Amino acid sequence: MLQVIHLIDRLTTWVGRSFAWLILLMAFGMGYEVLSRYLFNAPTAWAYDMSYILYGTLFMVGGAYTLSRNAHVRGDFLYRLWKPRTQAIVELILYFIFFFPGILALIIAGGKYASRSWQYMETSVFSPAGVPIFHFKTMLVVGAVLLFIQGIAQVCRCIVCIRSGEWPADVRDVTELEDQLLESGGQDFTDNPETHPSTAGGNER
């Protein structure tokens, strides 16, 4: 079961890191639009469409990567107080009651939505350039399928935790500053108080 978790995590990691490069494309495109509009008084006809297509694609396809890192927003003021086995039992139940039905509905509805768009090669009605968007709507299905696959890995994590009483190790390639501070337990400040913002620079008062 751990092999299944690691295989799916590697897949979503590769997809998430690959699509993360869209941020650079979006930044360059919007930078070009700003220069063209305000320096040369020649706004582009495609910058708006490019921005929401790239950002929307990143948002939808990156959902599985975010789920694999346990980084989605959650209200865990009670959850964090529970034992790991209790957490896993509750998560397992909720995945089957809410997550998988919702994702399956998204795949089915999104598939019909994208299929109609492909049939007449839909273009944006908001764009004077007539930017095609049928491929963009396909990303809705791609993102949902990736979320469904990652959901399988999360269910496997729950089962492993129920059996062992401990959560299997997550993939940690990026860590929030808040999590780093919680893990360090203030050791950096204890070991070297001069590095703390309140004491840095000496006592000037």
MDTraj code that builds the backbone (N, CA, C; nanometers):
import mdtraj as md
import numpy as np

residues = "MET LEU GLN VAL ILE HIS LEU ILE ASP ARG LEU THR THR TRP VAL GLY ARG SER PHE ALA TRP LEU ILE LEU LEU MET ALA PHE GLY MET GLY TYR GLU VAL LEU SER ARG TYR LEU PHE ASN ALA PRO THR ALA TRP ALA TYR ASP MET SER TYR ILE LEU TYR GLY THR LEU PHE MET VAL GLY GLY ALA TYR THR LEU SER ARG ASN ALA HIS VAL ARG GLY ASP PHE LEU TYR ARG LEU TRP LYS PRO ARG THR GLN ALA ILE VAL GLU LEU ILE LEU TYR PHE ILE PHE PHE PHE PRO GLY ILE LEU ALA LEU ILE ILE ALA GLY GLY LYS TYR ALA SER ARG SER TRP GLN TYR MET GLU THR SER VAL PHE SER PRO ALA GLY VAL PRO ILE PHE HIS PHE LYS THR MET LEU VAL VAL GLY ALA VAL LEU LEU PHE ILE GLN GLY ILE ALA GLN VAL CYS ARG CYS ILE VAL CYS ILE ARG SER GLY GLU TRP PRO ALA ASP VAL ARG ASP VAL THR GLU LEU GLU ASP GLN LEU LEU GLU SER GLY GLY GLN ASP PHE THR ASP ASN PRO GLU THR HIS PRO SER THR ALA GLY GLY ASN GLU ARG".split()
xyz = np.array([
    [0.0823, -0.1212, 0.0000],
    [0.0000, 0.0000, 0.0000],
    [0.0858, 0.1264, 0.0000],
    [0.1987, 0.1195, 0.0682],
    [0.2904, 0.2337, 0.0663],
    [0.3448, 0.2589, -0.0734],
    [0.3629, 0.1511, -0.1507],
    [0.4102, 0.1674, -0.2883],
    [0.3083, 0.2425, -0.3730],
    [0.1801, 0.2144, -0.3504],
    [0.0748, 0.2868, -0.4221],
    [0.0788, 0.4349, -0.3862],
    [0.0949, 0.4643, -0.2585],
    [0.1016, 0.6033, -0.2135],
    [0.2186, 0.6755, -0.2789],
    [0.3353, 0.6134, -0.2758],
    [0.4546, 0.6768, -0.3323],
    [0.4439, 0.6936, -0.4826],
    [0.3849, 0.5964, -0.5515],
    [0.3690, 0.6063, -0.6965],
    [0.2776, 0.7227, -0.7334],
    [0.1646, 0.7338, -0.6656],
    [0.0710, 0.8424, -0.6945],
    [0.1309, 0.9772, -0.6554],
    [0.2014, 0.9822, -0.5435],
    [0.2661, 1.1067, -0.5016],
    [0.3689, 1.1529, -0.6044],
    [0.4444, 1.0582, -0.6600],
    [0.5430, 1.0948, -0.7620],
    [0.4750, 1.1499, -0.8865],
    [0.3609, 1.0900, -0.9223],
    [0.2872, 1.1389, -1.0394],
    [0.2380, 1.2810, -1.0174],
    [0.1721, 1.3054, -0.9059],
    [0.1192, 1.4388, -0.8812],
    [0.2307, 1.5409, -0.8588],
    [0.3426, 1.4967, -0.8036],
    [0.4570, 1.5860, -0.7868],
    [0.5103, 1.6293, -0.9222],
    [0.5255, 1.5347, -1.0136],
    [0.5756, 1.5669, -1.1474],
    [0.4806, 1.6618, -1.2198],
    [0.3508, 1.6335, -1.2108],
    [0.2525, 1.7195, -1.2770],
    [0.2521, 1.8582, -1.2139],
    [0.2527, 1.8646, -1.0813],
    [0.2492, 1.9932, -1.0133],
    [0.3705, 2.0784, -1.0454],
    [0.4884, 2.0191, -1.0437],
    [0.6100, 2.0946, -1.0736],
    [0.6148, 2.1357, -1.2195],
    [0.5652, 2.0518, -1.3079],
    [0.5660, 2.0856, -1.4500],
    [0.4748, 2.2041, -1.4790],
    [0.3543, 2.2001, -1.4246],
    [0.2589, 2.3081, -1.4502],
    [0.2924, 2.4343, -1.3721],
    [0.3776, 2.4257, -1.2722],
    [0.4172, 2.5449, -1.1978],
    [0.4896, 2.6455, -1.2865],
    [0.5501, 2.5977, -1.3960],
    [0.6193, 2.6874, -1.4884],
    [0.5233, 2.7834, -1.5578],
    [0.3937, 2.7548, -1.5515],
    [0.2963, 2.8463, -1.6105],
    [0.2992, 2.9821, -1.5411],
    [0.3447, 2.9847, -1.4160],
    [0.3538, 3.1124, -1.3442],
    [0.4498, 3.2062, -1.4159],
    [0.5639, 3.1507, -1.4630],
    [0.6609, 3.2341, -1.5346],
    [0.6030, 3.2842, -1.6666],
    [0.5345, 3.1961, -1.7396],
    [0.4732, 3.2386, -1.8653],
    [0.3715, 3.3501, -1.8414],
    [0.2919, 3.3352, -1.7370],
    [0.1920, 3.4361, -1.7052],
    [0.2586, 3.5674, -1.6650],
    [0.3665, 3.5595, -1.5875],
    [0.4370, 3.6806, -1.5447],
    [0.4981, 3.7533, -1.6643],
    [0.5623, 3.6792, -1.7550],
    [0.6212, 3.7421, -1.8728],
    [0.5131, 3.8031, -1.9622],
    [0.4031, 3.7307, -1.9779],
    [0.2955, 3.7804, -2.0623],
    [0.2329, 3.9074, -2.0072],
    [0.2068, 3.9098, -1.8766],
    [0.1478, 4.0288, -1.8170],
    [0.2476, 4.1435, -1.8121],
    [0.3751, 4.1120, -1.7937],
    [0.4774, 4.2160, -1.7980],
    [0.4843, 4.2808, -1.9356],
    [0.4768, 4.1978, -2.0394],
    [0.4761, 4.2508, -2.1763],
    [0.3537, 4.3385, -2.1998],
    [0.2383, 4.2970, -2.1474],
    [0.1156, 4.3751, -2.1628],
    [0.1276, 4.5118, -2.0972],
    [0.1858, 4.5164, -1.9775],
    [0.2021, 4.6437, -1.9069],
    [0.2936, 4.7376, -1.9847],
    [0.4069, 4.6847, -2.0321],
    [0.4992, 4.7678, -2.1092],
    [0.4357, 4.8154, -2.2389],
    [0.3691, 4.7239, -2.3073],
    [0.3075, 4.7596, -2.4343],
    [0.1954, 4.8614, -2.4170],
    [0.1183, 4.8479, -2.3104],
    [0.0029, 4.9362, -2.2899],
    [0.0447, 5.0753, -2.2457],
    [0.1357, 5.0830, -2.1474],
    [0.1648, 5.2109, -2.0855],
    [0.2867, 5.2822, -2.1441],
    [0.3779, 5.2091, -2.2071],
    [0.4930, 5.2750, -2.2675],
    [0.4716, 5.3044, -2.4161],
    [0.4044, 5.2127, -2.4853],
    [0.3884, 5.2284, -2.6305],
    [0.2434, 5.2519, -2.6723],
    [0.1528, 5.2591, -2.5714],
    [0.0107, 5.2824, -2.5994],
    [-0.0443, 5.1833, -2.7022],
    [-0.0039, 5.0570, -2.6863],
    [-0.0471, 4.9528, -2.7802],
    [-0.0863, 4.8283, -2.7020],
    [-0.2022, 4.8313, -2.6351],
    [-0.2445, 4.7147, -2.5557],
    [-0.2677, 4.5926, -2.6437],
    [-0.2420, 4.4762, -2.5880],
    [-0.2593, 4.3518, -2.6623],
    [-0.4052, 4.3071, -2.6554],
    [-0.4413, 4.2208, -2.7477],
    [-0.5774, 4.1663, -2.7502],
    [-0.5860, 4.0301, -2.6834],
    [-0.4709, 3.9774, -2.6376],
    [-0.4688, 3.8406, -2.5870],
    [-0.4265, 3.8286, -2.4410],
    [-0.3778, 3.9367, -2.3788],
    [-0.3204, 3.9273, -2.2441],
    [-0.4237, 3.8838, -2.1402],
    [-0.5439, 3.9389, -2.1471],
    [-0.6461, 3.9018, -2.0489],
    [-0.6784, 3.7535, -2.0576],
    [-0.7008, 3.7050, -2.1797],
    [-0.7341, 3.5630, -2.1971],
    [-0.6191, 3.4738, -2.1519],
    [-0.4963, 3.5153, -2.1853],
    [-0.3800, 3.4370, -2.1451],
    [-0.3711, 3.4265, -1.9934],
    [-0.4015, 3.5369, -1.9229],
    [-0.3863, 3.5374, -1.7782],
    [-0.4844, 3.4412, -1.7119],
    [-0.6125, 3.4450, -1.7526],
    [-0.7072, 3.3570, -1.6835],
    [-0.6951, 3.2125, -1.7301],
    [-0.6488, 3.1900, -1.8533],
    [-0.6297, 3.0520, -1.8988],
    [-0.5129, 2.9871, -1.8257],
    [-0.4005, 3.0573, -1.8157],
    [-0.2838, 3.0002, -1.7486],
    [-0.3083, 2.9851, -1.5983],
    [-0.3660, 3.0892, -1.5380],
    [-0.3903, 3.0803, -1.3931],
    [-0.4952, 2.9745, -1.3626],
    [-0.6008, 2.9689, -1.4424],
    [-0.7044, 2.8683, -1.4201],
    [-0.6507, 2.7273, -1.4367],
    [-0.5657, 2.7069, -1.5368],
    [-0.5055, 2.5756, -1.5578],
    [-0.4185, 2.5364, -1.4397],
    [-0.3370, 2.6309, -1.3935],
    [-0.2507, 2.6040, -1.2783],
    [-0.3337, 2.5725, -1.1545],
    [-0.4410, 2.6457, -1.1344],
    [-0.5268, 2.6262, -1.0178],
    [-0.5925, 2.4887, -1.0190],
    [-0.6443, 2.4479, -1.1353],
    [-0.7171, 2.3210, -1.1430],
    [-0.6233, 2.2009, -1.1400],
    [-0.5169, 2.2065, -1.2186],
    [-0.4268, 2.0919, -1.2273],
    [-0.3412, 2.0800, -1.1009],
    [-0.3160, 2.1926, -1.0352],
    [-0.2339, 2.1895, -0.9143],
    [-0.3074, 2.1424, -0.7902],
    [-0.4371, 2.1169, -0.8006],
    [-0.5138, 2.0748, -0.6843],
    [-0.4663, 1.9430, -0.6259],
    [-0.4322, 1.8474, -0.7124],
    [-0.3862, 1.7172, -0.6649],
    [-0.2516, 1.7291, -0.5941],
    [-0.1637, 1.8126, -0.6486],
    [-0.0339, 1.8349, -0.5854],
    [-0.0528, 1.8950, -0.4464],
    [-0.1439, 1.9918, -0.4350],
    [-0.1715, 2.0549, -0.3061],
    [-0.2285, 1.9546, -0.2071],
    [-0.3167, 1.8676, -0.2549],
    [-0.3742, 1.7654, -0.1675],
    [-0.2674, 1.6689, -0.1177],
    [-0.1730, 1.6339, -0.2031],
    [-0.0673, 1.5410, -0.1625],
    [0.0214, 1.6000, -0.0546],
    [0.0297, 1.7349, -0.0503],
    [0.1093, 1.8031, 0.0529],
    [0.0258, 1.8414, 0.1738],
    [-0.1014, 1.8001, 0.1749],
    [-0.1906, 1.8333, 0.2864],
    [-0.1959, 1.9836, 0.3087],
    [-0.2021, 2.0586, 0.1975],
    [-0.1905, 2.2042, 0.2043],
    [-0.3200, 2.2781, 0.1752],
    [-0.4290, 2.2063, 0.1525],
    [-0.5563, 2.2743, 0.1328],
    [-0.6024, 2.3367, 0.2645],
    [-0.6740, 2.4478, 0.2543],
    [-0.7230, 2.5167, 0.3732],
    [-0.8214, 2.4269, 0.4478],
    [-0.8030, 2.4178, 0.5779],
    [-0.8903, 2.3335, 0.6580],
    [-0.9037, 2.3937, 0.7972],
    [-1.0227, 2.3764, 0.8567],
    [-1.0423, 2.4213, 0.9942],
    [-1.0126, 2.3060, 1.0889],
    [-0.8911, 2.2987, 1.1372],
    [-0.8485, 2.1814, 1.2145],
    [-0.8264, 2.2143, 1.3621],
    [-0.9053, 2.3086, 1.4172],
    [-0.8869, 2.3423, 1.5579],
    [-0.9264, 2.2255, 1.6486],
    [-1.0125, 2.1361, 1.6009],
    [-1.0452, 2.0146, 1.6751],
    [-0.9635, 1.8962, 1.6245],
    [-0.9456, 1.8920, 1.4930],
    [-0.8774, 1.7800, 1.4292],
    [-0.7378, 1.7588, 1.4866],
    [-0.6647, 1.8665, 1.5081],
    [-0.5261, 1.8532, 1.5536],
    [-0.5155, 1.7988, 1.6950],
    [-0.6256, 1.8010, 1.7708],
    [-0.6249, 1.7496, 1.9079],
    [-0.6495, 1.5993, 1.9144],
    [-0.6942, 1.5406, 1.8045],
    [-0.7262, 1.3979, 1.8039],
    [-0.6015, 1.3133, 1.7859],
    [-0.6111, 1.1875, 1.8248],
    [-0.5039, 1.0926, 1.7981],
    [-0.4998, 1.0621, 1.6481],
    [-0.3836, 1.0247, 1.5958],
    [-0.3731, 0.9969, 1.4522],
    [-0.4751, 0.8948, 1.4020],
    [-0.5004, 0.7895, 1.4807],
    [-0.5968, 0.6880, 1.4359],
    [-0.7377, 0.7477, 1.4239],
    [-0.7753, 0.8334, 1.5172],
    [-0.9058, 0.8995, 1.5101],
    [-0.9124, 0.9925, 1.3891],
    [-0.8049, 1.0659, 1.3654],
    [-0.7994, 1.1522, 1.2477],
    [-0.8195, 1.0712, 1.1197],
    [-0.7523, 0.9586, 1.1131],
    [-0.7594, 0.8760, 0.9921],
    [-0.9000, 0.8198, 0.9712],
    [-0.9646, 0.7775, 1.0780],
    [-1.0999, 0.7224, 1.0659],
    [-1.1964, 0.8293, 1.0149],
    [-1.1881, 0.9491, 1.0725],
    [-1.2771, 1.0582, 1.0304],
    [-1.2487, 1.0965, 0.8857],
    [-1.1219, 1.1094, 0.8489],
    [-1.0871, 1.1447, 0.7114],
    [-1.1357, 1.0391, 0.6134],
    [-1.1180, 0.9118, 0.6475],
    [-1.1595, 0.8039, 0.5587],
    [-1.3096, 0.8109, 0.5315],
    [-1.3875, 0.8333, 0.6357],
    [-1.5326, 0.8431, 0.6194],
    [-1.5700, 0.9634, 0.5325],
    [-1.5067, 1.0766, 0.5604],
    [-1.5394, 1.1988, 0.4861],
    [-1.4978, 1.1905, 0.3395],
    [-1.3893, 1.1202, 0.3109],
    [-1.3478, 1.1038, 0.1706],
    [-1.4571, 1.0336, 0.0902],
    [-1.5172, 0.9322, 0.1486],
    [-1.6192, 0.8564, 0.0755],
    [-1.7555, 0.9258, 0.0753],
    [-1.7823, 1.0061, 0.1770],
    [-1.9118, 1.0750, 0.1810],
    [-1.9115, 1.2008, 0.0936],
    [-1.8023, 1.2770, 0.0975],
    [-1.7992, 1.4061, 0.0297],
    [-1.7022, 1.4124, -0.0881],
    [-1.5780, 1.3685, -0.0666],
    [-1.4736, 1.3909, -0.1662],
    [-1.5002, 1.3165, -0.2969],
    [-1.5082, 1.1854, -0.2898],
    [-1.5210, 1.1075, -0.4129],
    [-1.6514, 1.1344, -0.4882],
    [-1.7678, 1.1453, -0.4209],
    [-1.8885, 1.1816, -0.4963],
    [-1.8765, 1.3170, -0.5662],
    [-1.8172, 1.4145, -0.4968],
    [-1.8006, 1.5465, -0.5567],
    [-1.7068, 1.5450, -0.6755],
    [-1.5960, 1.4730, -0.6622],
    [-1.4993, 1.4669, -0.7719],
    [-1.5567, 1.3896, -0.8907],
    [-1.6299, 1.2818, -0.8642],
    [-1.6931, 1.2075, -0.9734],
    [-1.7948, 1.2945, -1.0471],
    [-1.8712, 1.3729, -0.9730],
    [-1.9665, 1.4648, -1.0370],
    [-1.8936, 1.5674, -1.1218],
    [-1.7789, 1.6147, -1.0731],
    [-1.7001, 1.7115, -1.1483],
    [-1.6447, 1.6498, -1.2764],
    [-1.5993, 1.5252, -1.2684],
    [-1.5465, 1.4580, -1.3872],
    [-1.6566, 1.4400, -1.4916],
    [-1.7747, 1.3936, -1.4489],
    [-1.8842, 1.3678, -1.5434],
    [-1.9353, 1.4983, -1.6045],
    [-1.9655, 1.5971, -1.5179],
    [-2.0173, 1.7242, -1.5678],
    [-1.9116, 1.7986, -1.6499],
    [-1.7870, 1.7956, -1.6016],
    [-1.6795, 1.8619, -1.6748],
    [-1.6519, 1.7966, -1.8084],
    [-1.6662, 1.6635, -1.8146],
    [-1.6468, 1.5933, -1.9410],
    [-1.7497, 1.6350, -2.0451],
    [-1.8748, 1.6471, -2.0026],
    [-1.9792, 1.6924, -2.0957],
    [-1.9543, 1.8369, -2.1385],
    [-1.9126, 1.9177, -2.0427],
    [-1.8844, 2.0591, -2.0678],
    [-1.7712, 2.0745, -2.1697],
    [-1.6632, 1.9999, -2.1504],
    [-1.5496, 2.0072, -2.2409],
    [-1.5822, 1.9461, -2.3767],
    [-1.6610, 1.8383, -2.3776],
    [-1.6968, 1.7732, -2.5034],
    [-1.7752, 1.8665, -2.5944],
    [-1.8713, 1.9390, -2.5383],
    [-1.9474, 2.0348, -2.6184],
    [-1.8571, 2.1448, -2.6723],
    [-1.7618, 2.1863, -2.5897],
    [-1.6693, 2.2909, -2.6320],
    [-1.5820, 2.2450, -2.7489],
    [-1.5382, 2.1192, -2.7461],
    [-1.4566, 2.0643, -2.8544],
    [-1.5375, 2.0476, -2.9826],
    [-1.6663, 2.0203, -2.9713],
    [-1.7483, 1.9948, -3.0896],
    [-1.7541, 2.1143, -3.1832],
    [-1.7602, 2.2343, -3.1264],
    [-1.7637, 2.3530, -3.2128],
    [-1.6410, 2.4429, -3.1949],
    [-1.5341, 2.3854, -3.1422],
    [-1.4073, 2.4569, -3.1283],
    [-1.4304, 2.5964, -3.0675],
    [-1.4827, 2.5958, -2.9472],
    [-1.5258, 2.7191, -2.8814],
    [-1.4122, 2.8197, -2.8670],
    [-1.4449, 2.9448, -2.8913],
    [-1.3521, 3.0556, -2.8682],
    [-1.4128, 3.1499, -2.7657],
    [-1.3289, 3.2324, -2.7054],
    [-1.3740, 3.3226, -2.6008],
    [-1.4598, 3.4350, -2.6582],
    [-1.5773, 3.4544, -2.5998],
    [-1.6653, 3.5633, -2.6446],
    [-1.6222, 3.6966, -2.5855],
    [-1.5292, 3.6938, -2.4910],
    [-1.4815, 3.8165, -2.4285],
    [-1.3533, 3.8674, -2.4928],
    [-1.3025, 3.7957, -2.5908],
    [-1.1729, 3.8297, -2.6493],
    [-1.1884, 3.8806, -2.7927],
    [-1.1357, 3.9984, -2.8218],
    [-1.1368, 4.0454, -2.9613],
    [-1.0474, 3.9621, -3.0517],
    [-0.9558, 3.8867, -2.9904],
    [-0.8651, 3.8028, -3.0691],
    [-0.9251, 3.6661, -3.0986],
    [-1.0409, 3.6357, -3.0383],
    [-1.1029, 3.5054, -3.0612],
    [-1.0174, 3.3897, -3.0139],
    [-0.9648, 3.4008, -2.8917],
    [-0.8755, 3.2982, -2.8365],
    [-0.9529, 3.1679, -2.8143],
    [-0.9027, 3.0544, -2.8633],
    [-0.9711, 2.9262, -2.8401],
    [-0.9641, 2.8858, -2.6931],
    [-1.0730, 2.8314, -2.6402],
    [-1.0772, 2.7940, -2.4987],
    [-1.1244, 2.6511, -2.4772],
    [-1.1445, 2.5739, -2.5850],
    [-1.1900, 2.4359, -2.5663],
    [-1.0853, 2.3527, -2.4939],
    [-0.9562, 2.3797, -2.5208],
    [-0.8499, 2.3068, -2.4518],
    [-0.8440, 2.3468, -2.3047],
    [-0.8755, 2.4735, -2.2752],
    [-0.8758, 2.5207, -2.1370],
    [-0.9843, 2.4502, -2.0558],
    [-1.1018, 2.4313, -2.1143],
    [-1.2098, 2.3639, -2.0428],
    [-1.1780, 2.2162, -2.0199],
    [-1.0903, 2.1596, -2.1033],
    [-1.0486, 2.0212, -2.0830],
    [-0.9685, 2.0060, -1.9536],
    [-0.8994, 2.1133, -1.9135],
    [-0.8200, 2.1088, -1.7912],
    [-0.9056, 2.0854, -1.6679],
    [-1.0342, 2.1200, -1.6776],
    [-1.1250, 2.0930, -1.5667],
    [-1.1342, 1.9432, -1.5399],
    [-1.1424, 1.8653, -1.6473],
    [-1.1509, 1.7197, -1.6343],
    [-1.0160, 1.6624, -1.5901],
    [-0.9083, 1.7142, -1.6490],
    [-0.7746, 1.6658, -1.6135],
    [-0.7481, 1.6875, -1.4647],
    [-0.7794, 1.8071, -1.4161],
    [-0.7581, 1.8364, -1.2747],
    [-0.8420, 1.7482, -1.1842],
    [-0.9672, 1.7217, -1.2248],
    [-1.0552, 1.6372, -1.1438],
    [-1.0056, 1.4933, -1.1403],
    [-0.9582, 1.4422, -1.2535],
    [-0.9058, 1.3053, -1.2575],
    [-0.7825, 1.2929, -1.1679],
    [-0.6943, 1.3926, -1.1739],
    [-0.5757, 1.3898, -1.0886],
    [-0.6151, 1.3952, -0.9407],
    [-0.7163, 1.4749, -0.9080],
    [-0.7640, 1.4795, -0.7694],
    [-0.8207, 1.3444, -0.7269],
    [-0.8927, 1.2786, -0.8158],
    [-0.9481, 1.1468, -0.7838],
    [-0.8356, 1.0470, -0.7567],
    [-0.7331, 1.0487, -0.8411],
    [-0.6200, 0.9572, -0.8223],
    [-0.5483, 0.9864, -0.6915],
    [-0.5256, 1.1157, -0.6628],
    [-0.4591, 1.1505, -0.5376],
    [-0.5471, 1.1159, -0.4184],
    [-0.6788, 1.1211, -0.4358],
    [-0.7696, 1.0807, -0.3297],
    [-0.7509, 0.9350, -0.2923],
    [-0.7206, 0.8519, -0.3914],
    [-0.6925, 0.7106, -0.3638],
    [-0.5704, 0.6980, -0.2728],
    [-0.4674, 0.7780, -0.3026],
    [-0.3481, 0.7754, -0.2178],
    [-0.3796, 0.8213, -0.0767],
    [-0.4675, 0.9229, -0.0643],
    [-0.5028, 0.9714, 0.0682],
    [-0.5814, 0.8667, 0.1466],
    [-0.6676, 0.7918, 0.0789],
    [-0.7403, 0.6830, 0.1447],
    [-0.6430, 0.5760, 0.1921],
    [-0.5446, 0.5452, 0.1102],
    [-0.4425, 0.4476, 0.1502],
    [-0.3666, 0.4969, 0.2728],
    [-0.3392, 0.6275, 0.2781],
    [-0.2733, 0.6843, 0.3965],
    [-0.3589, 0.6635, 0.5215],
    [-0.4890, 0.6858, 0.5067],
    [-0.5786, 0.6669, 0.6202],
    [-0.5769, 0.5224, 0.6684],
    [-0.5792, 0.4277, 0.5750],
    [-0.5801, 0.2858, 0.6108],
    [-0.4503, 0.2484, 0.6820],
    [-0.3371, 0.2981, 0.6307],
    [-0.2080, 0.2707, 0.6945],
    [-0.2061, 0.3269, 0.8357],
    [-0.2600, 0.4476, 0.8531],
    [-0.2603, 0.5100, 0.9848],
    [-0.3518, 0.4352, 1.0814],
    [-0.4665, 0.3882, 1.0335],
    [-0.5578, 0.3119, 1.1191],
    [-0.4912, 0.1839, 1.1673],
    [-0.4134, 0.1214, 1.0794],
    [-0.3465, -0.0034, 1.1158],
    [-0.2290, 0.0191, 1.2098],
    [-0.1504, 0.1234, 1.1830],
    [-0.0258, 0.1430, 1.2581],
    [-0.0379, 0.2440, 1.3718],
    [-0.1380, 0.3311, 1.3645],
    [-0.1517, 0.4353, 1.4654],
    [-0.0692, 0.5587, 1.4367],
    [-0.0004, 0.5621, 1.3229],
    [0.0809, 0.6772, 1.2860],
    [0.0619, 0.7065, 1.1375],
    [0.0648, 0.8360, 1.1041],
    [0.0536, 0.8744, 0.9643],
    [0.1829, 0.8406, 0.8906],
    [0.1728, 0.7849, 0.7690],
    [0.2955, 0.7638, 0.6898],
    [0.3556, 0.8970, 0.6519],
    [0.4851, 0.8990, 0.6291],
    [0.5562, 1.0239, 0.6001],
    [0.5052, 1.0853, 0.4703],
    [0.4844, 1.2162, 0.4733],
    [0.4443, 1.2900, 0.3541],
    [0.5668, 1.3311, 0.2747],
    [0.5432, 1.3629, 0.1478],
    [0.6490, 1.4203, 0.0658],
    [0.6635, 1.5655, 0.1067],
    [0.7851, 1.6080, 0.1405],
    [0.8067, 1.7444, 0.1877],
    [0.9088, 1.8122, 0.0983],
    [0.8610, 1.8776, -0.0064],
    [0.9533, 1.9524, -0.0904],
    [0.9437, 2.1018, -0.0652],
    [0.8307, 2.1465, -0.0095],
    [0.8121, 2.2867, 0.0271],
    [0.7456, 2.2899, 0.1637],
    [0.7996, 2.3726, 0.2527],
    [0.7447, 2.3813, 0.3879],
    [0.7102, 2.5260, 0.4196],
    [0.5897, 2.5479, 0.4710],
    [0.5487, 2.6815, 0.5107],
    [0.6348, 2.7292, 0.6275],
    [0.6583, 2.8611, 0.6325],
    [0.7378, 2.9196, 0.7405],
    [0.6752, 2.8897, 0.8764],
    [0.5425, 2.8955, 0.8841],
    [0.4742, 2.8664, 1.0104],
    [0.5048, 2.7253, 1.0584],
    [0.5054, 2.6287, 0.9645],
    [0.5365, 2.4911, 1.0026],
    [0.6820, 2.4774, 1.0465],
    [0.7724, 2.5500, 0.9811],
    [0.9125, 2.5457, 1.0203],
    [0.9310, 2.5987, 1.1625],
    [0.8605, 2.7057, 1.1942],
    [0.8715, 2.7626, 1.3294],
    [0.8141, 2.6682, 1.4339],
    [0.7014, 2.6016, 1.3999],
    [0.6428, 2.5072, 1.4941],
    [0.7343, 2.3885, 1.5178],
    [0.7986, 2.3404, 1.4103],
    [0.8874, 2.2259, 1.4238],
    [1.0139, 2.2613, 1.5007],
    [1.0650, 2.3832, 1.4795],
    [1.1879, 2.4228, 1.5486],
    [1.1621, 2.4467, 1.6966],
    [1.0365, 2.4792, 1.7322],
    [1.0032, 2.5010, 1.8733],
    [1.0766, 2.6172, 1.9352],
    [1.1136, 2.7145, 1.8512],
    [1.1823, 2.8318, 1.9039],
    [1.3282, 2.8088, 1.9340],
    [1.3858, 2.6992, 1.8832],
    [1.5253, 2.6692, 1.9145],
    [1.6196, 2.7740, 1.8583],
    [1.5853, 2.8271, 1.7384],
    [1.6750, 2.9263, 1.6779],
    [1.6851, 3.0502, 1.7664],
    [1.5731, 3.0902, 1.8236],
    [1.5760, 3.2082, 1.9107],
    [1.6469, 3.1785, 2.0420],
    [1.6253, 3.0569, 2.0948],
    [1.6882, 3.0196, 2.2216],
    [1.8394, 3.0123, 2.2070],
    [1.8835, 2.9543, 2.0935],
    [2.0269, 2.9380, 2.0729],
    [2.0946, 3.0699, 2.0384],
    [2.0237, 3.1588, 1.9682],
    [2.0860, 3.2824, 1.9233],
    [1.9844, 3.3954, 1.9312],
    [1.9624, 3.4532, 2.0472],
    [1.8592, 3.5556, 2.0637],
    [1.8840, 3.6800, 1.9810],
    [2.0100, 3.7044, 1.9358],
    [2.0382, 3.8230, 1.8550],
    [1.9661, 3.8195, 1.7219],
    [1.9249, 3.6975, 1.6767],
    [1.8590, 3.6864, 1.5470],
    [1.7112, 3.7189, 1.5551],
    [1.6560, 3.7331, 1.6753],
    [1.5129, 3.7626, 1.6894],
    [1.4887, 3.9084, 1.6532],
    [1.3815, 3.9397, 1.5814],
    [1.3552, 4.0775, 1.5393],
    [1.3505, 4.1770, 1.6543],
    [1.3034, 4.1340, 1.7722],
    [1.2915, 4.2270, 1.8845],
    [1.4249, 4.2636, 1.9462],
    [1.5287, 4.1815, 1.9204],
    [1.6588, 4.2066, 1.9811],
    [1.7653, 4.2368, 1.8791],
    [1.7349, 4.2160, 1.7507],
    [1.8345, 4.2408, 1.6461],
    [1.8726, 4.3885, 1.6459],
    [2.0011, 4.4153, 1.6311],
    [2.0471, 4.5525, 1.6235],
    [2.0887, 4.6112, 1.7587],
    [2.0748, 4.5302, 1.8638],
    [2.1187, 4.5770, 1.9945],
    [2.0098, 4.6536, 2.0686],
    [2.0397, 4.6914, 2.1907],
    [1.9467, 4.7666, 2.2735],
    [1.9747, 4.9132, 2.2539],
    [1.8883, 4.9805, 2.1787],
    [1.9111, 5.1208, 2.1481],
    [1.8329, 5.2142, 2.2374],
    [1.7407, 5.1615, 2.3175],
    [1.6587, 5.2500, 2.4000],
    [1.7318, 5.2928, 2.5252],
])
top = md.Topology()
chain = top.add_chain()
for i, resn in enumerate(residues, 1):
    res = top.add_residue(resn, chain, resSeq=i)
    for name in ("N", "CA", "C"):
        top.add_atom(name, md.element.get_by_symbol(name[0]), res)
traj = md.Trajectory(xyz[None], top)
